[in-house]
Amino acid sequence: MSDWLAAVEGTEFGRQLAMILALTAALLHAAFGALQKGRHDPWLTRGATDLSYGLIAAPVALFVVPWPEPHMWPIFAGVFVIHTAYKFLQAMAYTRGAFTVVYPVVRGTGPLFTVIGAYLLFGEIFTPLQWLGVGVLLAGIYGLAIYNLRTLTDARDTLVPALVLAVLTGLFVALYTTYDAYGIRATANPFTFIFWFFFIDGWVMPALAALRWRSMDVRPALPPLAARGIAGALIAFGSFGSVMMATRLDKVGEAAVLRETSTVFAALIGWLILKETVGPRRIALMTLIALGAVIVEFGG
């Protein structure tokens, strides 16, 4: 499989495959975000998810894929620090703000800085038409966040810290997207990076979640929490794994922008599953997001 992927890198087929992977990551990432927020404690859900994907990845990392080359260990150390900080910020933001407000701000901050990072690190250049697409997408995402903010009636006293945390989380989204792309390109076998990433990344949040669970006056039942963790792990493999592979096959910036159509999927999930209000204005803003992504993808 790794030889086949290497053969399609830089080809038109590879570009189309990267587009499909990025859109798949968008759908799954929205589901992942809703699962972490939902009606449950985001710290506990994240801990259960990380434990599940760490345990699933461990035998594959240790016994199936090739072990990382020596130069990969410092890269994995950086990945660990960046993703841990991102998860802390994300959980703090979700604790303080509504999903439909926090999520668009997080995702809107990420692509712009990812495009800049991809230029600095990989020399990727967007055409003027693609920059127009980025602008359209960001207008839709931030417009959605502002609309949600204006219409929200609950938990308004915590909205300012929630939005500040959401912007910081978005910056770390850009950082991990660019750094993960660097990491997956630095090893001969992309599956080595993916499975070792999940193996290494899965051990901090479970310990914190266990401490939080023990300190609660009313502790959630463990079987349902474990079930959410397993579901989250499977979604995470598809979401993070897909976008990582997309950034190896094609441009990092384009994959990052396409992934931000997750905001559209998140709004639909918020409406259909979390029972949050979606009206014609939101539909119009989601159309802007999708249009911006299309312009970026086909404007190169």
Secondary structure as UniProt FT lines:
FT   HELIX           2..8
FT   TURN            9..10
FT   HELIX           12..37
FT   TURN            38..39
FT   HELIX           42..63
FT   TURN            70..71
FT   HELIX           72..96
FT   HELIX           99..122
FT   HELIX           128..151
FT   HELIX           156..158
FT   HELIX           159..186
FT   HELIX           190..201
FT   HELIX           205..215
FT   HELIX           222..249
FT   HELIX           252..259
FT   TURN            260..261
FT   HELIX           262..272
FT   HELIX           280..298
//
